[in-house]
Structures are given as C-alpha cells and as structure tokens.
Amino acid sequence: MTNVLPDRRIEHDWTNRQIPPNVTWGDGFYCESAQSFLHFKGKRELAVEFGNHVSVYAASQLAVGPQGHVKIGDFTLLVGALLTCESEIEIGSHCLISWGTGIADSDFHPVAAAQRRIDAEALAPFYEGKPERPIEAVKSRPIKIGNNVWIGMNAIVLKGVTIGDNSVIAAGAVVTKDVPPNTVVAGNPARFAKRLSS
Ligand SMILES: CC(C)(COP(=O)(O)OP(=O)(O)OC[C@H]1O[C@@H](n2cnc3c(N)ncnc32)[C@H](O)[C@@H]1OP(=O)(O)O)[C@@H](O)C(=O)NCCC(=O)NCCS
C-alpha cells in the first residue's frame, strides 16, 4: 500500500509533479507531495531508494545532484528535512528526522575565495560570460546515519559524518564529526552530551 499513484503522482497532491523514474520505494511508503523532488537532479539509474513504511512529510526536499545516491531504511520519517546529496547519504531504519534538519554531504561551493567568486558567476542564470564551475575544488564526502537515530529540529549534519545506531542529535546541533552509537550530542559544533542505555 502507498499513496503514490501508478503514474507516480501523489493522491490529493496540490502539484501535478511526478516522482522521478529513478526513485524507488517499498510497501507502505507515504509521501505528502511530489514537490519534495523540486530540486532533484539525480541521473543515476537508482538515485533514491526508500524502504518499507518510510514517510516524507511537509516541505522535505530531496535535492539530489546528478551523481547523488540516497538510501533510506524502513520506518524512517522525514518531517520538513532538507537532504542535499552530491555523493551518498545513507539513513538507516526507524530514524526520526525533524523539522528544518539539513543533511549535506557536500560544501557545494569551494572554500578558497577566488574559486568561490568564479562559482558565483558560473551560477548566475543570465550571465553570458559564464565560466565553468570549479567543481574539482568542492569537497563532498558520504554521510551514514545508523538505525533508530533521532535528529531534532534545525540540526545540521555535514559532509563525511557517520552517526551510530540509537544516537540522538539535539535540536540545533551542528554535527561536524562522527557520533558513536547510543550517544546524545548537542551544540555547535556538536559535542558529547550524554550516553544512552541501549
Ligand atoms: C565551513 C566549511 C566549508 C568548512 O569545511 P572544511 O574547510 O572542510 O573544514 P573542516 O570540515 O576540516 O572543519 C574545520 C573545523 O571547523 C569546524 N567546523 C566546520 N564546519 C563547522 C560548522 N558549520 N559549524 C561549526 N564548526 C564547524 C570543524 O569541526 C573543524 O573543527 P576542528 O578544527 O576543531 O576539528 C564546512 O564545514 C561547511 O559548513 N560547509 C557548508 C555546507 C553547506 O551549507 N552546504 C550547502 C551549501 S549551498
């Protein structure tokens, strides 16, 4: 059972948009609106894989780049989360990902000042002298989130981070380093707050 219709539109959706063909889902998949794929540019044969009973609510966005791959495990809920994926984002099962959470496996722009200027010009839609984007200077690293992880409102998970099973990311935390299993982290940058019994 799912609320996605055979033509990949969503039942009672306010937009006529379809879920892209390289997105798959399991039994019990619920998606509030195909608008969640507004910024989807995935070109891989399989760009997004949703497991069984995954729910995608509210203004969640799957902004997947041409080479991006997202995998989301069974019973995971995304509520107004933004996933920006240039390489790989894997989220386990039974995860709760709250309002305003950002999960970004790439910086999307170079850190070096001169290259950032070029990138800004390259991204200007109507600029005729557009240079090539300095993509090779942009850092991207896969993100792996384990099973039964809860990410609170407005938290941010940055490139290269692995979060262990059963851990909790406090509201507003900015996670720049790996989080072990059964651990609460909080703050910016996120630091150990307490250990959970498993
Ligand atoms: C700021 C940023 C570009 C730095 O990337 P980087 O040069 O690869 O830096 P590192 O990951 O090596 O981090 C350097 C230090 O800054 C800290 N740090 C990095 N980003 C941080 C952030 N957003 N908040 C707090 N601390 C941060 C790291 O923990 C590290 O601390 P340490 O020296 O104590 O170990 C990157 O972390 C970032 O925030 N990228 C933006 C992602 C984003 O918003 N993408 C969408 C853009 S459209």
The ligand as a Tripos MOL2 file, in Angstrom:
@<TRIPOS>MOLECULE
LIG
   48    50     1     0     0
SMALL
NO_CHARGES

@<TRIPOS>ATOM
      1 C1         32.6870   25.7240    6.8070 C.3       1 LIG1
      2 C2         33.0220   24.5290    5.9300 C.3       1 LIG1
      3 C3         33.0200   24.9510    4.4660 C.3       1 LIG1
      4 C4         34.4050   24.0680    6.3500 C.3       1 LIG1
      5 O1         34.7670   22.9520    5.6130 O.3       1 LIG1
      6 P1         36.2920   22.4350    5.6870 P.3       1 LIG1
      7 O2         37.1700   23.5030    5.1830 O.co2     1 LIG1
      8 O3         36.3480   21.0910    5.0080 O.co2     1 LIG1
      9 O4         36.5740   22.3280    7.2410 O.3       1 LIG1
     10 P2         36.6320   21.0580    8.1890 P.3       1 LIG1
     11 O5         35.4810   20.1380    7.9430 O.co2     1 LIG1
     12 O6         38.0080   20.4830    8.0970 O.co2     1 LIG1
     13 O7         36.4320   21.7610    9.6010 O.3       1 LIG1
     14 C5         37.4000   22.6210   10.2230 C.3       1 LIG1
     15 C6         37.0000   22.8630   11.6550 C.3       1 LIG1
     16 O8         35.8330   23.6750   11.6790 O.3       1 LIG1
     17 C7         34.7630   23.0030   12.3500 C.3       1 LIG1
     18 N1         33.5510   23.2860   11.5850 N.ar      1 LIG1
     19 C8         33.3670   23.0600   10.2620 C.ar      1 LIG1
     20 N2         32.1470   23.4640    9.8810 N.ar      1 LIG1
     21 C9         31.5480   23.9270   11.0010 C.ar      1 LIG1
     22 C10        30.2490   24.4590   11.2300 C.ar      1 LIG1
     23 N3         29.3650   24.5920   10.2180 N.pl3     1 LIG1
     24 N4         29.9450   24.8240   12.4760 N.ar      1 LIG1
     25 C11        30.8540   24.6930   13.4840 C.ar      1 LIG1
     26 N5         32.1110   24.2060   13.3160 N.ar      1 LIG1
     27 C12        32.4320   23.8270   12.0740 C.ar      1 LIG1
     28 C13        35.1370   21.5070   12.2860 C.3       1 LIG1
     29 O9         34.5530   20.7760   13.3590 O.3       1 LIG1
     30 C14        36.6490   21.5800   12.4030 C.3       1 LIG1
     31 O10        36.9560   21.7840   13.7590 O.3       1 LIG1
     32 P3         38.3640   21.2580   14.4150 P.3       1 LIG1
     33 O11        39.4420   22.0410   13.7470 O.co2     1 LIG1
     34 O12        38.2070   21.5340   15.8660 O.co2     1 LIG1
     35 O13        38.4830   19.7770   14.0980 O.co2     1 LIG1
     36 C15        32.0010   23.3590    6.0970 C.3       1 LIG1
     37 O14        32.1580   22.6800    7.3160 O.3       1 LIG1
     38 C16        30.5700   23.8590    5.9740 C.2       1 LIG1
     39 O15        29.9330   24.3490    6.9190 O.2       1 LIG1
     40 N6         30.0450   23.6830    4.7250 N.am      1 LIG1
     41 C17        28.7710   24.2050    4.3340 C.3       1 LIG1
     42 C18        27.8500   23.0930    3.9420 C.3       1 LIG1
     43 C19        26.6220   23.6740    3.3600 C.2       1 LIG1
     44 O16        25.9690   24.5280    3.9500 O.2       1 LIG1
     45 N7         26.3170   23.2130    2.1460 N.am      1 LIG1
     46 C20        25.2530   23.7740    1.4120 C.3       1 LIG1
     47 C21        25.7710   24.9930    0.7210 C.3       1 LIG1
     48 S1         24.7320   25.5620   -0.5840 S.3       1 LIG1
@<TRIPOS>BOND
     1     1     2 1
     2     2     3 1
     3     2     4 1
     4     2    36 1
     5     4     5 1
     6     5     6 1
     7     6     7 2
     8     6     8 1
     9     6     9 1
    10     9    10 1
    11    10    11 2
    12    10    12 1
    13    10    13 1
    14    13    14 1
    15    14    15 1
    16    15    16 1
    17    15    30 1
    18    16    17 1
    19    17    18 1
    20    17    28 1
    21    18    19 ar
    22    18    27 ar
    23    19    20 ar
    24    20    21 ar
    25    21    22 ar
    26    21    27 ar
    27    22    23 1
    28    22    24 ar
    29    24    25 ar
    30    25    26 ar
    31    26    27 ar
    32    28    29 1
    33    28    30 1
    34    30    31 1
    35    31    32 1
    36    32    33 2
    37    32    34 1
    38    32    35 1
    39    36    37 1
    40    36    38 1
    41    38    39 2
    42    38    40 1
    43    40    41 1
    44    41    42 1
    45    42    43 1
    46    43    44 2
    47    43    45 1
    48    45    46 1
    49    46    47 1
    50    47    48 1
@<TRIPOS>SUBSTRUCTURE
     1 LIG1         1 GROUP 0 **** ****
